[in-house]
Amino acid sequence: MLLFGGDTVAAVRDLAKLEQAPAAPALSLDGADGFDDFVQLASSMPDSDPQVEVREDDDCMIIYTSGTTGKPKGALFDHHRLLWVGHAVSSLGVNSFDRNLHVAPMYHCAELVLFVLSGFSMGTTHVVLPAFEPAAVLDALERYRITVFLGVPTMYQMMLTVPDLERRDLSHWRLGFFGAAPMPPTAVAKLVTTFPDVGFFQLCGPTEGGPTGIYSTPDEVAVRPDATGRWPITNAEFRLVDPDGNDVPTGMTGEIILRGETIMKGYWNKPEATAETIRDGWLHTGDLAVRDADGFITIVDRLKDMIITGGRNVYSIEVENALAGHPDVQDVAVVGLDHATFGETIVAIVTPVPGREVTLEELRTYAAEYVADYKLPRDLIVRDIPRNPSGKILKHVLRSEIRDDSAQRT
């Protein structure tokens, strides 16, 4: 492992004291005492390229899942799979003349595989910012004449609030990609309207998929901002199935399963989890979705996040979208908590717009225009919402923290 900085060095020293410490050698990038120096080691190596045979089926990358429903797992890929991801990205219009702006974490599968590694293979130019700050992103888009940008929904929504947005010259920006978490349809529509010259693709795919899956073209995003995707990304196919693996009819909810050249080989050192996730060659994503008569796919929930209240299924994303349009709501999550009578009760967790207040009745009245009464939240909690670095809501953390708070009060 490579390490630099005092905090990292201290963490590695503590790690080395463990009884089952990893055997990987640690190299220092800044001359920390007690570790071999990477620069000195590199300078002692021969100038000629090492003669190492590399095969397509050689393992080359382990990238960890986001851990939104539990502990992250390492998804294993070989060179063959990564090459096919590059083909998929080029099919979406990215080419060697493009200039990519990178803000999302480099360990995030979409940023690393879709746009960094694939960009290297195509010869694109890369501009990297150390962290996300909406005005800084807009500055970089303008200054470096960026043509391609990937952002998670919260990034785009924050960029739309920058005061001098209309005065910026973003004429070189031609492709925008978003995904990793649901974006409320109202926010998608505002994004398309604000940046009419940018072609926005919506991407949806798990880390285990490489992260290919399904997508919508810019024209489709403009027409159907509520949909998640319509087409399988190049060299992939998908189905919507019931718990027995049978295809569900149009209009019915099913789990998205994927098959293709980019699907992971399996979870690193987790054969049981691999066998549960990849069955008969199909990757079971855990995403529940509906396909309409026009072929548009709309994800309604994670399988583990679906709420069953009074014997009826409630999809949290549908309720979140209904609440997200309220002018006083900055961020929202919906979860189910145990209830003695109904099995689960629906709880809305809301972060208000700064300086604003929200009430349960006000939110229920607003959301009643979009969802049935039994889908409306029965409780409201006002607080910040935990998200991972890729913008996904950590609902298992939310549920646990709310239960702990309730237990302490009783």
QUITAZI-V306395 format. One record per residue. N is the residue number from 0. RES is the residue in three letters. PHI is phi in radians with two decimals (* if undefined). OMEGA is omega as a letter, one per 30 degrees, with the letter a starting at -180 (NA if undefined). D_LAST is the distance of its C-alpha to the last C-alpha in whole Angstrom. Layout:
BEGIN
n = (N & N)
res = (RES & RES)
phi = (PHI & PHI)
omega = (OMEGA & OMEGA)
d_last = (D_LAST & D_LAST)
END
This chain:
BEGIN
n = (0 & 1 & 2 & 3 & 4 & 5 & 6 & 7 & 8 & 9 & 10 & 11 & 12 & 13 & 14 & 15 & 16 & 17 & 18 & 19 & 20 & 21 & 22 & 23 & 24 & 25 & 26 & 27 & 28 & 29 & 30 & 31 & 32 & 33 & 34 & 35 & 36 & 37 & 38 & 39 & 40 & 41 & 42 & 43 & 44 & 45 & 46 & 47 & 48 & 49 & 50 & 51 & 52 & 53 & 54 & 55 & 56 & 57 & 58 & 59 & 60 & 61 & 62 & 63 & 64 & 65 & 66 & 67 & 68 & 69 & 70 & 71 & 72 & 73 & 74 & 75 & 76 & 77 & 78 & 79 & 80 & 81 & 82 & 83 & 84 & 85 & 86 & 87 & 88 & 89 & 90 & 91 & 92 & 93 & 94 & 95 & 96 & 97 & 98 & 99 & 100 & 101 & 102 & 103 & 104 & 105 & 106 & 107 & 108 & 109 & 110 & 111 & 112 & 113 & 114 & 115 & 116 & 117 & 118 & 119 & 120 & 121 & 122 & 123 & 124 & 125 & 126 & 127 & 128 & 129 & 130 & 131 & 132 & 133 & 134 & 135 & 136 & 137 & 138 & 139 & 140 & 141 & 142 & 143 & 144 & 145 & 146 & 147 & 148 & 149 & 150 & 151 & 152 & 153 & 154 & 155 & 156 & 157 & 158 & 159 & 160 & 161 & 162 & 163 & 164 & 165 & 166 & 167 & 168 & 169 & 170 & 171 & 172 & 173 & 174 & 175 & 176 & 177 & 178 & 179 & 180 & 181 & 182 & 183 & 184 & 185 & 186 & 187 & 188 & 189 & 190 & 191 & 192 & 193 & 194 & 195 & 196 & 197 & 198 & 199 & 200 & 201 & 202 & 203 & 204 & 205 & 206 & 207 & 208 & 209 & 210 & 211 & 212 & 213 & 214 & 215 & 216 & 217 & 218 & 219 & 220 & 221 & 222 & 223 & 224 & 225 & 226 & 227 & 228 & 229 & 230 & 231 & 232 & 233 & 234 & 235 & 236 & 237 & 238 & 239 & 240 & 241 & 242 & 243 & 244 & 245 & 246 & 247 & 248 & 249 & 250 & 251 & 252 & 253 & 254 & 255 & 256 & 257 & 258 & 259 & 260 & 261 & 262 & 263 & 264 & 265 & 266 & 267 & 268 & 269 & 270 & 271 & 272 & 273 & 274 & 275 & 276 & 277 & 278 & 279 & 280 & 281 & 282 & 283 & 284 & 285 & 286 & 287 & 288 & 289 & 290 & 291 & 292 & 293 & 294 & 295 & 296 & 297 & 298 & 299 & 300 & 301 & 302 & 303 & 304 & 305 & 306 & 307 & 308 & 309 & 310 & 311 & 312 & 313 & 314 & 315 & 316 & 317 & 318 & 319 & 320 & 321 & 322 & 323 & 324 & 325 & 326 & 327 & 328 & 329 & 330 & 331 & 332 & 333 & 334 & 335 & 336 & 337 & 338 & 339 & 340 & 341 & 342 & 343 & 344 & 345 & 346 & 347 & 348 & 349 & 350 & 351 & 352 & 353 & 354 & 355 & 356 & 357 & 358 & 359 & 360 & 361 & 362 & 363 & 364 & 365 & 366 & 367 & 368 & 369 & 370 & 371 & 372 & 373 & 374 & 375 & 376 & 377 & 378 & 379 & 380 & 381 & 382 & 383 & 384 & 385 & 386 & 387 & 388 & 389 & 390 & 391 & 392 & 393 & 394 & 395 & 396 & 397 & 398 & 399 & 400 & 401 & 402 & 403 & 404 & 405 & 406 & 407 & 408 & 409)
res = (MET & LEU & LEU & PHE & GLY & GLY & ASP & THR & VAL & ALA & ALA & VAL & ARG & ASP & LEU & ALA & LYS & LEU & GLU & GLN & ALA & PRO & ALA & ALA & PRO & ALA & LEU & SER & LEU & ASP & GLY & ALA & ASP & GLY & PHE & ASP & ASP & PHE & VAL & GLN & LEU & ALA & SER & SER & MET & PRO & ASP & SER & ASP & PRO & GLN & VAL & GLU & VAL & ARG & GLU & ASP & ASP & ASP & CYS & MET & ILE & ILE & TYR & THR & SER & GLY & THR & THR & GLY & LYS & PRO & LYS & GLY & ALA & LEU & PHE & ASP & HIS & HIS & ARG & LEU & LEU & TRP & VAL & GLY & HIS & ALA & VAL & SER & SER & LEU & GLY & VAL & ASN & SER & PHE & ASP & ARG & ASN & LEU & HIS & VAL & ALA & PRO & MET & TYR & HIS & CYS & ALA & GLU & LEU & VAL & LEU & PHE & VAL & LEU & SER & GLY & PHE & SER & MET & GLY & THR & THR & HIS & VAL & VAL & LEU & PRO & ALA & PHE & GLU & PRO & ALA & ALA & VAL & LEU & ASP & ALA & LEU & GLU & ARG & TYR & ARG & ILE & THR & VAL & PHE & LEU & GLY & VAL & PRO & THR & MET & TYR & GLN & MET & MET & LEU & THR & VAL & PRO & ASP & LEU & GLU & ARG & ARG & ASP & LEU & SER & HIS & TRP & ARG & LEU & GLY & PHE & PHE & GLY & ALA & ALA & PRO & MET & PRO & PRO & THR & ALA & VAL & ALA & LYS & LEU & VAL & THR & THR & PHE & PRO & ASP & VAL & GLY & PHE & PHE & GLN & LEU & CYS & GLY & PRO & THR & GLU & GLY & GLY & PRO & THR & GLY & ILE & TYR & SER & THR & PRO & ASP & GLU & VAL & ALA & VAL & ARG & PRO & ASP & ALA & THR & GLY & ARG & TRP & PRO & ILE & THR & ASN & ALA & GLU & PHE & ARG & LEU & VAL & ASP & PRO & ASP & GLY & ASN & ASP & VAL & PRO & THR & GLY & MET & THR & GLY & GLU & ILE & ILE & LEU & ARG & GLY & GLU & THR & ILE & MET & LYS & GLY & TYR & TRP & ASN & LYS & PRO & GLU & ALA & THR & ALA & GLU & THR & ILE & ARG & ASP & GLY & TRP & LEU & HIS & THR & GLY & ASP & LEU & ALA & VAL & ARG & ASP & ALA & ASP & GLY & PHE & ILE & THR & ILE & VAL & ASP & ARG & LEU & LYS & ASP & MET & ILE & ILE & THR & GLY & GLY & ARG & ASN & VAL & TYR & SER & ILE & GLU & VAL & GLU & ASN & ALA & LEU & ALA & GLY & HIS & PRO & ASP & VAL & GLN & ASP & VAL & ALA & VAL & VAL & GLY & LEU & ASP & HIS & ALA & THR & PHE & GLY & GLU & THR & ILE & VAL & ALA & ILE & VAL & THR & PRO & VAL & PRO & GLY & ARG & GLU & VAL & THR & LEU & GLU & GLU & LEU & ARG & THR & TYR & ALA & ALA & GLU & TYR & VAL & ALA & ASP & TYR & LYS & LEU & PRO & ARG & ASP & LEU & ILE & VAL & ARG & ASP & ILE & PRO & ARG & ASN & PRO & SER & GLY & LYS & ILE & LEU & LYS & HIS & VAL & LEU & ARG & SER & GLU & ILE & ARG & ASP & ASP & SER & ALA & GLN & ARG & THR)
phi = (* & -1.74 & -2.48 & -2.72 & 1.57 & -1.04 & -1.10 & -1.16 & -1.05 & -1.09 & -1.12 & -1.20 & -1.08 & -1.12 & -1.09 & -1.16 & -1.40 & -1.19 & -1.11 & -1.92 & -1.16 & -1.10 & -1.50 & -1.12 & -1.20 & -1.88 & -2.04 & -1.58 & -1.61 & -2.33 & 1.24 & -1.15 & -1.09 & 1.60 & -2.22 & -1.09 & -1.52 & -1.10 & -1.11 & -1.11 & -1.10 & -1.14 & -1.21 & -1.54 & -1.43 & -1.13 & -1.29 & -1.25 & -1.16 & -1.17 & -1.55 & -2.11 & -1.31 & -2.10 & -1.88 & -1.04 & -1.58 & -1.27 & -1.11 & -2.38 & -2.73 & -2.07 & -2.19 & -1.55 & -1.19 & -1.32 & 1.25 & -1.27 & -1.97 & 2.91 & -1.26 & -1.08 & -2.13 & -1.47 & -1.59 & -1.73 & -2.27 & -1.96 & -1.09 & -0.99 & -1.14 & -1.19 & -1.08 & -1.22 & -1.08 & -1.03 & -1.06 & -1.11 & -1.16 & -1.12 & -1.20 & -1.56 & 1.86 & -1.32 & -2.47 & -1.17 & -1.51 & -1.37 & -2.09 & -1.61 & -1.82 & -1.94 & -2.24 & -1.06 & -0.97 & -1.20 & -1.51 & -1.32 & -1.03 & -1.12 & -1.16 & -1.18 & -1.47 & -1.20 & -2.06 & -1.50 & -1.12 & -1.13 & -1.11 & -1.03 & -1.17 & -1.63 & 1.51 & -1.29 & -1.57 & -2.12 & -2.09 & -2.08 & -1.75 & -1.23 & -2.81 & -1.53 & -2.56 & -0.95 & -1.16 & -1.15 & -1.14 & -1.13 & -1.04 & -1.19 & -0.99 & -1.36 & -1.16 & -1.70 & 0.91 & -1.15 & -1.92 & -2.33 & -2.48 & -1.91 & -2.46 & -1.41 & -0.92 & -1.10 & -1.11 & -1.07 & -1.11 & -1.26 & -1.10 & -1.18 & -1.66 & -1.16 & -1.04 & -1.66 & -0.98 & -1.23 & -1.59 & -1.54 & -1.63 & -1.97 & -1.15 & -1.47 & -1.26 & -2.03 & -2.26 & -2.18 & -2.14 & -2.44 & 2.99 & 1.37 & -2.74 & -1.14 & -1.96 & -0.95 & -0.95 & -1.11 & -1.24 & -1.08 & -1.07 & -1.16 & -1.08 & -1.13 & -1.23 & -1.23 & -2.08 & -1.17 & -1.61 & -1.73 & -1.53 & -1.69 & -1.77 & -1.71 & -1.98 & -2.50 & -2.94 & -1.40 & -0.92 & -1.11 & -1.55 & 1.81 & -1.82 & -1.22 & -3.00 & -2.16 & -2.69 & -2.08 & -1.32 & -0.97 & -1.09 & -1.27 & -1.08 & -1.16 & -1.42 & -2.22 & -1.16 & -1.47 & -1.49 & -1.62 & 3.10 & -2.42 & -2.15 & -1.32 & -1.16 & -0.72 & 1.13 & -2.34 & -2.46 & -2.44 & -2.44 & -1.96 & -2.26 & -1.50 & -1.03 & -1.60 & 1.53 & -1.57 & -1.08 & -1.61 & -1.27 & -0.95 & 1.56 & -1.82 & -1.44 & -2.58 & -1.48 & -1.32 & -2.13 & -2.17 & -2.54 & 2.95 & -1.25 & -1.75 & -1.08 & -0.99 & -1.26 & 2.78 & -1.46 & -1.08 & 1.03 & -2.35 & -1.11 & -1.19 & -1.14 & -1.11 & -1.12 & -1.28 & -1.55 & -1.87 & -2.19 & 0.94 & 1.45 & -1.87 & -1.49 & -1.56 & -1.42 & 1.42 & -1.64 & -1.66 & -2.58 & -2.21 & -1.89 & -1.62 & -1.15 & -1.60 & 1.56 & -1.35 & -1.81 & -2.20 & -1.27 & -1.83 & -3.14 & -1.42 & -0.93 & -1.40 & -1.82 & -1.08 & -1.80 & -1.98 & -2.17 & 1.04 & 1.43 & -2.00 & -1.41 & -2.19 & -1.69 & -1.07 & -1.12 & -1.07 & -1.22 & -1.05 & -1.11 & -1.16 & -1.44 & -1.13 & -1.34 & -1.12 & -1.11 & -1.69 & -1.74 & -1.60 & -2.60 & -2.64 & -2.43 & -2.24 & -2.34 & -1.84 & -2.14 & -0.98 & -2.46 & -1.10 & -1.66 & -1.69 & 1.52 & -2.45 & -2.03 & -1.58 & -2.10 & -1.74 & -1.91 & -2.23 & -1.83 & -1.26 & -1.05 & -0.89 & 1.53 & -1.90 & -2.25 & -2.29 & -2.17 & -1.07 & -1.11 & -1.09 & -1.20 & -1.11 & -1.10 & -1.15 & -1.22 & -1.09 & -1.26 & -2.13 & -2.33 & -1.19 & -1.03 & -1.22 & -1.63 & -1.31 & -1.14 & -1.73 & -2.42 & -2.26 & -2.16 & -1.75 & -3.01 & -1.27 & -1.88 & -1.24 & -2.29 & -1.43 & -1.06 & -1.59 & 1.63 & -1.43 & -1.24 & -1.57 & -1.22 & -1.15 & -1.21 & -1.01 & -1.04 & -1.12 & -1.15 & -1.17 & -1.09 & -1.09 & -1.10 & -1.13 & -1.13 & -1.18 & -1.25 & -1.61)
omega = (l & a & l & a & a & a & a & l & l & l & l & l & l & a & a & a & a & a & l & a & l & a & a & l & l & l & a & l & a & l & l & a & l & l & l & a & a & a & l & l & a & a & l & a & l & a & a & l & l & l & a & l & l & l & a & a & l & l & a & a & l & l & a & l & a & l & a & l & a & a & l & l & a & l & a & a & l & a & a & a & a & l & a & l & l & l & a & a & l & l & l & l & l & a & a & a & a & l & a & l & a & l & l & a & a & l & l & a & a & a & a & a & a & a & l & a & l & l & l & a & a & a & l & l & a & l & a & l & a & a & l & l & a & a & l & l & l & l & a & l & a & a & a & l & a & l & a & l & l & l & l & a & a & l & a & a & l & l & a & a & a & a & a & a & a & a & a & l & l & a & a & a & a & a & l & a & l & a & l & l & l & l & l & a & l & l & l & a & l & l & a & a & a & a & a & a & l & l & a & l & l & a & l & l & a & l & a & l & l & f & a & a & l & a & l & l & l & l & a & l & a & a & a & l & a & a & a & a & a & a & l & l & a & l & l & l & a & l & l & a & l & a & l & l & l & l & l & l & l & l & a & a & l & l & l & l & a & l & l & a & a & a & a & l & a & l & a & l & l & a & a & l & l & a & l & a & l & a & a & l & a & l & l & a & a & l & l & a & l & l & l & a & l & l & l & l & l & l & a & l & l & a & a & a & l & a & l & a & a & l & a & a & l & a & a & a & l & l & l & l & l & a & a & a & l & a & a & a & l & a & a & l & l & l & l & l & a & l & a & a & a & a & l & l & a & a & l & l & a & l & a & l & a & l & a & l & l & l & a & a & l & l & l & l & l & a & a & l & a & a & a & a & a & l & a & l & l & l & l & l & l & a & l & a & a & l & l & a & l & l & a & l & l & a & l & l & l & a & a & a & l & l & l & l & l & a & a & a & a & NA)
d_last = (47 & 48 & 46 & 46 & 44 & 43 & 39 & 41 & 43 & 40 & 38 & 41 & 42 & 39 & 39 & 42 & 41 & 39 & 40 & 41 & 42 & 43 & 47 & 48 & 50 & 48 & 51 & 50 & 51 & 52 & 53 & 50 & 51 & 51 & 51 & 54 & 55 & 55 & 58 & 60 & 60 & 60 & 64 & 65 & 65 & 68 & 68 & 69 & 66 & 65 & 67 & 64 & 64 & 61 & 60 & 58 & 56 & 55 & 52 & 51 & 47 & 44 & 41 & 38 & 36 & 33 & 30 & 28 & 27 & 27 & 29 & 32 & 35 & 39 & 41 & 45 & 48 & 52 & 54 & 55 & 52 & 52 & 55 & 54 & 52 & 54 & 56 & 53 & 53 & 57 & 57 & 54 & 57 & 56 & 59 & 61 & 62 & 58 & 56 & 52 & 50 & 47 & 43 & 41 & 40 & 43 & 41 & 40 & 42 & 43 & 44 & 46 & 47 & 48 & 49 & 50 & 52 & 53 & 54 & 56 & 58 & 59 & 60 & 58 & 57 & 54 & 52 & 49 & 46 & 44 & 41 & 40 & 41 & 42 & 45 & 46 & 46 & 48 & 50 & 51 & 52 & 54 & 56 & 56 & 57 & 54 & 55 & 52 & 48 & 45 & 42 & 38 & 37 & 35 & 38 & 41 & 38 & 38 & 42 & 42 & 41 & 44 & 46 & 49 & 49 & 52 & 54 & 54 & 56 & 55 & 58 & 58 & 54 & 55 & 52 & 49 & 46 & 42 & 40 & 37 & 34 & 35 & 36 & 36 & 39 & 39 & 39 & 42 & 44 & 44 & 45 & 48 & 49 & 49 & 50 & 53 & 55 & 53 & 52 & 49 & 48 & 44 & 44 & 41 & 41 & 39 & 40 & 41 & 44 & 45 & 44 & 46 & 45 & 46 & 47 & 48 & 51 & 51 & 53 & 50 & 47 & 49 & 49 & 46 & 43 & 41 & 42 & 41 & 45 & 48 & 50 & 49 & 50 & 54 & 54 & 51 & 50 & 47 & 46 & 43 & 42 & 40 & 38 & 42 & 43 & 45 & 46 & 44 & 46 & 46 & 43 & 41 & 38 & 39 & 38 & 40 & 43 & 45 & 48 & 51 & 52 & 50 & 47 & 46 & 47 & 44 & 41 & 42 & 42 & 39 & 42 & 39 & 37 & 41 & 42 & 39 & 39 & 43 & 44 & 48 & 48 & 46 & 43 & 40 & 38 & 34 & 35 & 35 & 38 & 40 & 44 & 46 & 50 & 51 & 49 & 46 & 43 & 40 & 37 & 34 & 31 & 31 & 31 & 27 & 26 & 27 & 24 & 25 & 23 & 25 & 28 & 29 & 29 & 28 & 29 & 27 & 30 & 32 & 29 & 28 & 32 & 32 & 29 & 31 & 34 & 32 & 34 & 31 & 29 & 30 & 28 & 26 & 24 & 23 & 21 & 19 & 16 & 15 & 15 & 16 & 19 & 21 & 20 & 19 & 18 & 20 & 18 & 21 & 20 & 23 & 25 & 27 & 30 & 31 & 31 & 30 & 26 & 25 & 23 & 22 & 25 & 28 & 27 & 27 & 30 & 32 & 31 & 32 & 35 & 35 & 33 & 32 & 29 & 27 & 27 & 26 & 22 & 19 & 17 & 18 & 17 & 19 & 20 & 23 & 23 & 24 & 27 & 30 & 33 & 35 & 33 & 31 & 27 & 25 & 23 & 21 & 20 & 19 & 17 & 16 & 14 & 13 & 11 & 10 & 9 & 6 & 5 & 5 & 4 & 0)
END
